[in-house]
Amino acid sequence: MTVVARPQPHRGSSAPHRAEGKGGPSEPSGASAAGTGTHRPVAPRRPSAQRRRRRRRDALLFGALIAPNLIAIMVFSYYPALYNIGLSFAEWDFVAPTPEFVGLENYRDLLTDPSFGQVLLNTLIFTGVSVVGSIICGLLLGSLLATKVPLTGFAQTMAFAPHMLPGAAVGILWLFMFDPNYGLSRWAFSLVGAASPDWTTTSDWSLWAITIAYTWQRLGFVTVICYTAILDLPKDLYEAAALDGAHGWKLFRNLTLPLLSPITFFLSVTGIISAAQAFDIISIMTDGGPGVSSTTLSWMIYEEAFKKFDIGSASAAATVLLVLLLVITFVQVRYGEKKVNYAS
């Protein structure tokens, strides 16, 4: 018997032959068109009427939900800021029926005022020391509370209590503490054989008096935020660091601080904005004096507007403060983005 070997098709061409045997190639029309040198654009599918109605309904619902907050922001934030910028180019005393346009005269007078430089320096010192001091002390106190020391709940309450007090009450409290005759300052300085300085009535100490009081008031808020953030840190990282021999300050510096960098960034931004607008403590403790030794931009705005009734100068000072805060916040955000990108 003679065995005839049946020819086997080539492996690479078996699939196309089977496809052609079933009625043509199985490639999509676009691929075959591309193979022949022609291109047929595929028309995009139009959404169905039901999907379009759903999208419109979702858009209307989204607009209805954000409308109250958006209107409130526009009315109480953006409009006053824009109106204030407009008043900075005018002269007005609350009595004239309409402001009088004077151009850049208010800014010229402000920048040529000999006391304006001292006011700017006071603002920078007050803001920088209070923000940095509250963050450093808050990190240390938050780390201490996170170690579950005795009476932790009571310590948390006492640490957060200053933040709940009004600024006027904090100012009055520190006025008694700084009193050189019978205050706590007199007792503290007597321990080292020195006399208590006149904190609120001398130009050498008045700025530091309001800075200490404001830092103490904000310390409670920073401490609670840092304490909560430390409790949320991953425990396995600390266990691994402990196995490598990291303890105490080394562990805090090399692990806790880098992990808390987003929290410290948030606290620094909000702290600068809040400190630059501080008013009540200055009003109660020093009234901006003696002279301009404890006057910040926020207090200068109040004096120009409601003591001298010079609305144009007050608006110019408020605009300068707004620009400074925008620049500082922009620099902080850019630095924070670079730090996050470098870490990733």
ABEGO torsion letter per residue (X at the ends): XBBBBBBBBBAAAAAAAAAAAAGEBABBAAAAAAAAGBBBBBBBBBBBAAAAAAAAAAAAAAAAAAAAAAAAAAAAAAAAAAAAAAAAABBBAGABABBBBAEAAAAAAAAABAAAAAAAAAAAAAAAAAAAAAAAAAAAAAAAAAAGBBGAAAAAAAAAAAAABBAAAAAAAAAAAABAAABAAAAAAAAAGBBBBBAAABAAAAAAAAAAAAAAAAAAAAAAAAAAAAAABBAAAAAAAAAAGBBEAAAAAAAAAAAAAAAAAAAAAAAAAAAAABAAAAAAAAGGOBEAAABBAAAAAAAAAAAAGBAAAAAAAAAAAAAAAAAAAAAAAAAAAAAAAAAX
